[in-house]
Structure formats: C-alpha cells, structure tokens
Amino acid sequence: MTLPRFEFRKSSRSNPTGECVEVALNVPGTVALRDSKAESGPVVVFGAGAWAGFVRELAR
C-alpha cells in the first residue's frame, strides 16, 4: 500500500521535552498521526469521520 504524501506538523499540545505527536491534515478525508521522534516510523491514518468521533469523545 502506498501512502499519500502527508505534510506533518507538530501538535499544539506537544510536550517541549520532545514527546511530540505530529498530525497531517493535507490529504482530503484523512488525518494522519506519527511520533515526531520517529519520522520514518509508523503512521496511523484515520478517516475524517472516525477522527471527528474520536476527538468528540475526548472532549466529553
């Protein structure tokens, strides 16, 4: 499976000690996450609806 070219940015909630999550929102209909310490490591990809539901539940 070939992944699209994600453009990652650090989360505004990232820890200044380097424990960071990066998020990519540039591919329509998807949200991608990765560990900023492992840029070539695994990427977790969510559909936009699944991500919205996840964030909604966190906000409860």
C-alpha positions in Angstrom: 0.0 0.0 0.0 1.4 3.4 -1.0 0.6 6.2 1.4 -0.1 9.7 0.1 2.4 12.5 0.7 1.5 13.7 4.2 2.6 17.1 5.4 3.1 16.7 9.1 3.2 19.5 11.7 3.7 19.2 15.4 0.6 19.3 17.5 0.0 22.5 19.5 -0.4 20.1 22.5 3.1 18.6 22.1 5.5 18.4 25.1 8.5 20.7 24.9 10.8 17.8 26.0 10.4 16.1 22.7 7.4 13.8 23.4 5.5 15.0 20.4 2.8 13.9 18.1 2.7 15.2 14.5 -0.5 15.5 12.6 -1.2 15.8 8.8 -4.4 17.2 7.5 -3.4 17.9 3.9 -5.0 14.8 2.3 -8.8 15.2 1.9 -10.8 12.9 4.0 -7.9 11.6 6.2 -6.0 12.5 9.3 -2.5 11.0 9.8 -0.5 10.9 13.0 3.1 9.9 13.8 5.7 10.2 16.6 7.9 13.2 15.8 10.9 11.2 17.2 10.4 8.6 14.6 9.8 10.4 11.3 10.4 7.3 9.2 8.4 5.1 11.6 4.8 4.1 11.5 1.9 6.4 10.5 -1.6 5.9 11.9 -4.2 7.0 9.4 -7.9 7.8 10.3 -10.8 8.6 8.1 -12.1 12.1 8.8 -15.3 10.9 10.3 -13.5 8.4 12.7 -11.1 11.2 13.8 -14.0 13.6 14.4 -15.7 10.9 16.6 -12.5 10.3 18.5 -12.0 14.0 19.2 -15.6 14.4 20.2 -15.3 11.6 22.7 -12.2 13.1 24.2 -14.0 16.4 24.7 -16.7 14.8 26.8 
